[in-house]
Amino acid sequence: MTEEQVLERIERARRRKPKVKEERITLAHGAGGKATRTLIEAVFVEAFRNPVLEPLADGAVLDVDGGRLVFTTDSFVVSPLFFPGGDIGDLAVNGTVNDLAVCGARPLYLSAGFILEEGFPVADLRRITGSMAAAAARAGVQVVTGDTKVVQRGRGDGCYVTTSGVGVLERDITLGDSMVRPGDAVIVSGPIGEHGVTIMIARGELDIEADLASDTAPVHELVAALLDAVPVRMVRDATRGGVATVLNEVAQAAKVAVVVDEPAVPVRPVVNGACELLGLDPLYVACEGRFVAVVDGDHADAAVATMRRHPLGEGAAVVGVVEADPPGLVLLRTAFGGTRIVDLLVGDPLPRIC
């Protein structure tokens, strides 16, 4: 089969109407990859379709009385609840703050909903809420409303948290995957994969010891500095499905090719080593304090220089370029000189990492 035939087969598959083939939900439906995308488009978008929802961005941009707000929501089911570098509390705050930030908004207010299992220790709940309060203070936001529900023992898993957030768009900019153009540069804000690998090791199911902590952090100040410095096409935080999933969604939305230089992707040796042992690709492993940005190619160096002046952007790097062909695909130029397709995540190698 020729390369043209392969590309045509891929394009035909993507043009088909999304359909959930499974009769029951699987863990893969929550992994952020192909199954998640299909579930969202075939069930949720089909039910709730409207112009604000359909971009499927990290947050919804709302026009309100001549101004623009961003609204977002997220749920957190991470296991274990407490892990090196953070816990479900600061993860919930940072994750929602970051969803607002990558839409270009200044985060303002959060809500917090708790689903608690009967028998959950009050001391652990205080620890989680204390962590949330500290994270909110660091990010300059307030938790202004919320809800609590309790389920019977054995019907939950300790504590789940849902947070929603509101932020204000103060810049006259439009960010989005479809804004990306050939010639643009692809940047990651720092070393990838640290959160997902930390969670796997913290579960104690693997005989691995590593000096590693989650990268969970609020990125709104770093994103703001980047937006003020250079022309930015899009920004996305690389959570479930990792950097690879973000880039695939960009390539498909903008109908461009994203070409990634494997040696340029920042990955700490301890993460790389753990991924090799686990049979994982760091490009698919979740981050909670890193983002992917696409900027005008002529301003790539200035973008990286700006980011490296911030503590969370010290490891920022240009990892690839946007090209015209083949549209809709992500290609990886490997360290060995070859090229391979990087597809959307299939399955769920790291369940419940956020």
Backbone torsions as a table, in degrees:
resi	resn	phi	psi	omega
1	MET	NA	131.9	-178.1
2	THR	-77.2	166.1	178.1
3	GLU	-61.6	-39.2	-179.6
4	GLU	-63.6	-38.2	179.2
5	GLN	-67.7	-38.7	177.6
6	VAL	-62.5	-47.0	-179.4
7	LEU	-63.6	-38.1	178.9
8	GLU	-67.0	-38.4	178.3
9	ARG	-64.7	-41.4	177.3
10	ILE	-61.0	-44.5	-178.5
11	GLU	-65.5	-38.6	178.2
12	ARG	-63.4	-41.9	179.9
13	ALA	-62.7	-38.9	-178.6
14	ARG	-72.0	-25.1	-179.4
15	ARG	-78.1	-15.8	179.8
16	ARG	-67.5	145.7	177.5
17	LYS	-63.5	129.7	-179.5
18	PRO	-57.5	138.0	-179.2
19	LYS	-144.9	127.4	176.2
20	VAL	-80.5	115.3	-176.4
21	LYS	-85.3	-25.9	-178.5
22	GLU	-75.2	147.6	177.3
23	GLU	-85.5	-19.8	179.9
24	ARG	-133.8	154.3	-179.9
25	ILE	-69.4	138.3	176.1
26	THR	-117.1	168.8	177.2
27	LEU	-60.1	-31.0	179.6
28	ALA	-60.2	-28.1	179.5
29	HIS	-67.4	-14.0	178.4
30	GLY	-110.0	11.5	-172.7
31	ALA	-89.1	-11.2	179.6
32	GLY	90.8	2.9	-177.6
33	GLY	-102.5	-142.0	-175.8
34	LYS	-60.1	-45.9	-176.8
35	ALA	-64.5	-38.4	177.9
36	THR	-63.3	-46.5	-179.1
37	ARG	-60.1	-43.8	179.4
38	THR	-63.3	-43.7	178.9
39	LEU	-60.6	-45.0	-179.0
40	ILE	-62.2	-47.5	-174.9
41	GLU	-74.6	-37.5	-174.3
42	ALA	-83.5	-24.4	-177.1
43	VAL	-112.5	-59.6	-171.9
44	PHE	-75.3	-47.6	178.5
45	VAL	-65.3	-37.9	179.1
46	GLU	-60.6	-36.6	-178.1
47	ALA	-80.8	-38.7	-169.9
48	PHE	-111.1	14.3	-169.9
49	ARG	-47.9	127.9	173.4
50	ASN	-162.9	161.0	-174.2
51	PRO	-61.7	-28.6	-179.8
52	VAL	-74.3	-36.7	-178.4
53	LEU	-75.9	-38.8	-165.5
54	GLU	-59.5	-27.3	174.9
55	PRO	-63.5	-19.4	179.3
56	LEU	52.7	45.7	178.0
57	ALA	-84.7	178.9	179.2
58	ASP	-68.9	-19.8	176.4
59	GLY	-152.6	162.6	179.6
60	ALA	-95.7	129.2	177.6
61	VAL	-89.4	122.6	-174.7
62	LEU	-118.5	129.6	175.1
63	ASP	-87.4	117.9	-175.8
64	VAL	-132.8	111.6	174.9
65	ASP	49.5	47.1	176.5
66	GLY	83.9	-7.1	176.5
67	GLY	-113.1	176.9	179.9
68	ARG	-127.2	130.8	175.8
69	LEU	-115.5	157.0	171.4
70	VAL	-119.0	133.6	-179.7
71	PHE	-123.6	134.2	-179.5
72	THR	-144.9	161.3	177.3
73	THR	-147.0	151.3	-176.8
74	ASP	-156.2	150.2	177.6
75	SER	-120.7	148.0	-174.4
76	PHE	-129.1	124.7	-176.3
77	VAL	-130.6	25.2	-172.3
78	VAL	-55.8	143.6	176.1
79	SER	-135.8	122.0	6.1
80	PRO	-77.7	164.3	-179.3
81	LEU	-68.1	-30.9	-178.6
82	PHE	-120.5	132.6	-174.9
83	PHE	-149.5	162.3	179.4
84	PRO	-56.3	124.5	178.3
85	GLY	96.4	-7.6	-179.1
86	GLY	171.7	-165.9	176.5
87	ASP	-157.0	-180.0	-176.7
88	ILE	-61.2	-25.5	-178.7
89	GLY	-69.1	-57.6	-179.6
90	ASP	-71.2	-25.7	175.0
91	LEU	-62.1	-41.6	-179.7
92	ALA	-65.1	-43.5	179.3
93	VAL	-67.4	-50.8	-177.3
94	ASN	-63.0	-39.4	-179.0
95	GLY	-62.1	-40.8	-179.5
96	THR	-75.0	-40.3	174.5
97	VAL	-57.9	-41.2	-178.1
98	ASN	-70.0	-35.7	176.3
99	ASP	-61.9	-37.8	176.3
100	LEU	-69.2	-43.0	-175.6
101	ALA	-61.9	-43.7	-176.3
102	VAL	-72.5	-11.0	171.2
103	CYS	-86.5	-1.1	179.5
104	GLY	92.2	7.7	-174.2
105	ALA	-95.3	155.6	169.4
106	ARG	-91.8	116.0	-177.1
107	PRO	-63.9	140.6	-178.3
108	LEU	-123.1	-59.1	-170.9
109	TYR	-135.0	148.7	177.7
110	LEU	-127.1	154.8	164.7
111	SER	-113.1	160.6	179.7
112	ALA	-141.4	121.9	176.2
113	GLY	-113.2	134.0	-177.7
114	PHE	-117.6	131.7	167.9
115	ILE	-112.3	113.0	-174.5
116	LEU	-110.9	142.7	176.5
117	GLU	-90.0	138.2	175.5
118	GLU	-51.2	130.2	-178.7
119	GLY	96.3	-4.9	-179.9
120	PHE	-65.3	133.0	-176.7
121	PRO	-64.9	130.0	177.2
122	VAL	-61.4	-33.8	178.7
123	ALA	-61.6	-38.9	177.7
124	ASP	-68.1	-37.5	178.2
125	LEU	-64.7	-40.4	176.5
126	ARG	-63.3	-39.2	178.7
127	ARG	-62.7	-42.0	-179.6
128	ILE	-66.8	-47.2	-179.1
129	THR	-67.7	-33.3	175.4
130	GLY	-64.1	-40.1	177.3
131	SER	-65.0	-39.9	177.6
132	MET	-63.3	-43.2	-179.4
133	ALA	-62.4	-42.3	179.9
134	ALA	-66.0	-41.3	179.6
135	ALA	-66.3	-39.4	178.0
136	ALA	-63.6	-40.7	178.5
137	ALA	-63.6	-41.6	178.8
138	ARG	-62.5	-36.2	-177.1
139	ALA	-87.1	-7.4	179.6
140	GLY	73.5	30.7	178.0
141	VAL	-120.3	167.3	177.4
142	GLN	-124.6	141.6	171.3
143	VAL	-88.4	110.0	-168.3
144	VAL	-109.9	-8.6	177.3
145	THR	-160.0	165.7	-177.8
146	GLY	-176.9	-171.5	-178.6
147	ASP	-158.7	154.4	178.0
148	THR	-136.4	133.3	172.9
149	LYS	-130.0	148.0	177.5
150	VAL	-121.9	131.4	177.7
151	VAL	-111.4	160.9	-176.6
152	GLN	-62.6	153.2	176.4
153	ARG	-54.3	132.2	-179.0
154	GLY	87.5	-5.4	-180.0
155	ARG	-102.5	1.6	177.4
156	GLY	-141.3	-161.3	178.3
157	ASP	-139.7	53.5	177.2
158	GLY	90.0	-77.2	-174.2
159	CYS	-154.7	128.2	168.9
160	TYR	-116.4	146.6	-178.9
161	VAL	-128.9	132.9	172.2
162	THR	-118.5	127.4	178.0
163	THR	-122.2	142.3	171.5
164	SER	-121.9	155.8	-176.8
165	GLY	-143.2	152.0	176.1
166	VAL	-125.8	134.6	175.8
167	GLY	-138.0	167.0	-177.9
168	VAL	-114.0	136.3	175.8
169	LEU	-89.4	112.3	-176.6
170	GLU	-103.4	-9.4	179.7
171	ARG	-106.0	146.6	178.1
172	ASP	-85.4	71.4	-177.7
173	ILE	-132.7	158.3	173.2
174	THR	-127.4	117.5	178.9
175	LEU	-109.0	146.9	176.8
176	GLY	171.6	156.2	179.9
177	ASP	-57.1	-37.9	-176.1
178	SER	-71.7	-8.9	179.3
179	MET	-81.6	-10.2	-175.5
180	VAL	-70.4	141.4	-177.0
181	ARG	-132.2	153.4	173.7
182	PRO	-56.1	140.1	-176.8
183	GLY	99.0	-14.9	177.9
184	ASP	-71.4	161.6	178.9
185	ALA	-110.3	144.3	179.4
186	VAL	-104.5	127.5	-176.0
187	ILE	-126.4	140.2	166.9
188	VAL	-111.1	147.8	-171.1
189	SER	-82.8	-7.5	179.5
190	GLY	173.0	-177.6	-179.0
191	PRO	-56.6	139.2	-172.6
192	ILE	-103.2	162.0	170.1
193	GLY	85.3	-0.2	-172.3
194	GLU	-68.9	-39.4	-177.5
195	HIS	-65.8	-52.0	-177.0
196	GLY	-59.4	-42.7	-179.7
197	VAL	-68.9	-38.7	176.9
198	THR	-58.1	-44.3	-179.7
199	ILE	-63.1	-44.0	-179.9
200	MET	-60.8	-43.8	-179.6
201	ILE	-68.6	-37.9	-177.7
202	ALA	-65.6	-22.7	179.9
203	ARG	-69.3	-17.4	176.5
204	GLY	72.7	11.3	-179.3
205	GLU	-86.2	-11.5	-177.4
206	LEU	-117.9	143.3	180.0
207	ASP	-84.1	64.2	-178.3
208	ILE	-130.1	133.5	172.6
209	GLU	-120.0	133.7	-178.3
210	ALA	-152.1	143.3	175.5
211	ASP	-84.2	84.2	-172.2
212	LEU	-145.3	142.1	178.2
213	ALA	-133.5	155.5	177.0
214	SER	-59.8	148.5	177.5
215	ASP	-91.5	13.2	-177.0
216	THR	-52.6	126.2	-177.0
217	ALA	-169.0	154.6	175.7
218	PRO	-83.2	127.8	-173.7
219	VAL	-104.7	11.0	-172.2
220	HIS	-63.2	-37.2	-179.9
221	GLU	-68.8	-39.2	178.7
222	LEU	-66.1	-43.3	177.6
223	VAL	-62.4	-42.9	-179.9
224	ALA	-60.8	-42.1	178.7
225	ALA	-62.5	-40.0	179.1
226	LEU	-66.0	-43.9	-179.1
227	LEU	-63.7	-31.8	-180.0
228	ASP	-79.5	-14.4	-171.6
229	ALA	-99.0	-38.6	-171.6
230	VAL	-143.2	164.7	173.7
231	PRO	-70.8	118.9	-177.1
232	VAL	-112.2	132.9	179.1
233	ARG	-86.9	-48.2	-178.4
234	MET	-154.9	156.4	173.9
235	VAL	-139.0	134.3	177.9
236	ARG	-141.1	138.9	174.1
237	ASP	-85.5	137.0	-171.6
238	ALA	-92.7	76.7	-178.4
239	THR	-93.0	-118.0	-178.4
240	ARG	-56.8	132.8	-179.5
241	GLY	87.8	-13.5	173.2
242	GLY	68.0	-166.3	-177.4
243	VAL	-62.9	-37.6	-177.3
244	ALA	-60.6	-41.7	-179.2
245	THR	-67.1	-42.9	177.6
246	VAL	-57.1	-47.6	-176.3
247	LEU	-67.6	-34.2	175.9
248	ASN	-65.3	-40.5	179.1
249	GLU	-66.6	-36.2	175.6
250	VAL	-64.4	-48.7	-177.2
251	ALA	-60.0	-41.0	-178.3
252	GLN	-73.3	-39.8	-178.7
253	ALA	-68.1	-40.1	-176.4
254	ALA	-91.5	-7.3	-177.7
255	LYS	56.0	50.2	178.5
256	VAL	-130.3	173.1	171.6
257	ALA	-103.9	137.0	173.8
258	VAL	-110.4	120.2	-177.3
259	VAL	-110.1	117.3	-175.5
260	VAL	-106.2	136.6	177.1
261	ASP	-94.7	106.1	-173.2
262	GLU	-53.8	-45.7	-179.6
263	PRO	-63.5	-19.4	-177.8
264	ALA	-83.9	-14.0	-177.0
265	VAL	-74.9	120.5	-177.5
266	PRO	-76.1	117.6	177.3
267	VAL	-137.4	124.8	178.6
268	ARG	-66.3	145.4	-178.9
269	PRO	-54.7	-37.5	-178.7
270	VAL	-66.7	-35.6	176.9
271	VAL	-70.1	-43.9	179.2
272	ASN	-60.5	-43.3	-179.7
273	GLY	-65.0	-43.6	179.1
274	ALA	-64.0	-40.0	179.2
275	CYS	-63.9	-38.9	178.1
276	GLU	-63.4	-41.0	178.8
277	LEU	-66.0	-35.4	-176.7
278	LEU	-89.9	-6.5	-178.3
279	GLY	73.1	33.1	-178.0
280	LEU	-110.4	156.9	173.1
281	ASP	-104.2	121.2	-178.4
282	PRO	-54.3	-25.7	-179.7
283	LEU	-63.5	-21.8	-178.8
284	TYR	-101.0	-2.5	-174.2
285	VAL	-88.5	136.9	-172.8
286	ALA	-69.2	144.7	169.9
287	CYS	-116.0	157.6	175.8
288	GLU	-130.5	7.9	176.3
289	GLY	-145.5	22.1	179.6
290	ARG	-126.9	154.4	175.5
291	PHE	-140.8	162.3	174.6
292	VAL	-107.0	133.0	176.7
293	ALA	-127.3	143.4	171.5
294	VAL	-115.5	124.5	-176.6
295	VAL	-126.0	162.3	173.2
296	ASP	-52.3	128.1	-175.2
297	GLY	-58.1	-29.7	179.9
298	ASP	-71.2	-13.6	-176.8
299	HIS	-114.7	16.9	-175.6
300	ALA	-62.7	-45.5	-178.6
301	ASP	-64.0	-40.8	179.2
302	ALA	-65.4	-37.1	178.9
303	ALA	-63.0	-47.7	-179.6
304	VAL	-64.0	-41.3	179.7
305	ALA	-61.9	-41.9	178.1
306	THR	-62.2	-45.9	-177.3
307	MET	-65.5	-38.1	-177.0
308	ARG	-69.8	-13.5	175.8
309	ARG	-79.2	-9.3	178.4
310	HIS	-103.2	141.6	-178.6
311	PRO	-54.5	-35.2	-179.3
312	LEU	-80.4	-8.0	-178.3
313	GLY	-115.1	14.4	-177.0
314	GLU	-60.9	-27.7	-179.9
315	GLY	-100.3	17.2	-178.4
316	ALA	-61.0	145.0	-178.1
317	ALA	-155.0	146.8	169.7
318	VAL	-77.3	122.8	-175.7
319	VAL	-113.4	-7.2	-178.8
320	GLY	-175.9	-177.5	-179.1
321	VAL	-134.0	161.3	176.2
322	VAL	-102.9	130.2	179.2
323	GLU	-125.0	168.1	-176.9
324	ALA	-77.3	-36.7	-174.6
325	ASP	-129.8	150.2	-7.0
326	PRO	-79.6	130.8	-174.5
327	PRO	-63.5	140.8	175.0
328	GLY	85.2	4.8	-177.0
329	LEU	-120.1	152.4	171.5
330	VAL	-110.4	126.3	-179.4
331	LEU	-115.0	140.3	178.7
332	LEU	-114.4	119.4	172.5
333	ARG	-85.2	110.4	-170.7
334	THR	-78.4	166.5	178.9
335	ALA	-65.4	-17.5	-178.3
336	PHE	-94.1	2.2	176.3
337	GLY	95.4	-1.0	178.0
338	GLY	-93.1	-179.6	177.8
339	THR	-135.2	136.1	176.8
340	ARG	-138.2	158.1	177.1
341	ILE	-79.7	135.0	172.8
342	VAL	-106.0	108.1	-174.6
343	ASP	-92.5	174.5	171.7
344	LEU	-61.7	151.6	178.4
345	LEU	-59.4	134.8	175.7
346	VAL	-115.6	132.8	-178.1
347	GLY	80.9	-164.9	-179.4
348	ASP	-141.5	82.5	-178.8
349	PRO	-69.8	-20.5	-176.8
350	LEU	-133.1	75.4	-179.0
351	PRO	-70.2	148.2	172.9
352	ARG	55.4	55.2	178.1
353	ILE	-100.1	-4.0	177.6
354	CYS	-151.8	NA	NA
